[in-house]
Amino acid sequence: KITSEIVYKLCLTLSPDEFEDKVFFESDAMCGSSGNNFFEISQVQNRLGVVGSILIAGRTRRVTSIMTYKMSWMRTNYFGPMSRLADRFNP
């Protein structure tokens, strides 16, 4: 069974910081009215410094799409939940 603590540790390991400016890009303009948006590499390759591949857990992975986000989205969907879980697992 996958516990909340396992999910928390996995999310710490795969922190957005590891993917920032590689496959995650903060951009209010590219999100439009949404909190986040996804694009195929071919749509954004000339506008962003998109990498062709990234290293995850010692393995190279090809990048085929990226996500743009607004900071409010990241706070709601990552920083806030992770802060609450940190309080729970690291009292």
N, C-alpha and C positions, 0 to 999 in steps of 0.2 A: 504494500500500500504506500502510495506517495503521500507523505505528511506535509503539513504547512511548513515545517522546519526544513524539509528537503527542498521544497519549492523556494523558500527564502534563500538557502545557500546556493542553489542553482542560479537564482536571479542576481545574487552578489557576484558570482563567478562570471556570468554573462551580462555584466553591467553595461548600460548604454554608453558609458565612457569608452568602453572597448571598441565600439562601433561608430562613435561620433566622427563625422566628416569622412567616413568610409562608406557606410550604408545607411546611417541616420544623419539627417541634416535638419538643423533648426531653421525654419523659414516660414514666417507667417504668410508671406506673399504666395508661396507655392501651395499652401494648405487651403487658401480661399476661405470659405465659411466653415470648413471642417477643422477638427483638432489635429488631424493628421491626414496624410495622403500618400499613396503608393504610386511609383512610376517605374516603367521599364527603363533599363539602362539607356536604350536607344533614344528615349524621349528627353533625357537630361544630361547626356554625356558632355555636351558642349557648354552647358550652363554651370555645372558643378564639377568639382575635382573628384569625380567618381573613380574608384579603383576597380580594376578588372577582377581581382581576387583578394580574399582575406584569409588569415590564418586563424582557425578555431580549433582549440584542443589539439594543437600540433598538426592539423591537417589543413591543406589549402582548399578553399571553397571558391568556386566561381560566383561572381556577383551578377545576378540577372535583373534585380530590381532594387530600388532604394525606398526608404520612407522619409518623408519630410514631416515635421511636427511643429506645433506651437508649444512654447514652454508651459503654458497652462495645461496642455494635454499630458506632458511628461510629468508634471507635478501630480495631476490626478491619477495617472495610470502607472507611475513607477515610484517617484520620490515619496509620495504620501503613503501608499501601501507598504513600501519598504521601511519607512520610518516607524509605522505601527508594528510591523513584524520585528524590527530591531528592538523596540521596547519590550516586546513579548519574549523574545529569545535571548536577549542580552540585558537583563534587568540591572 
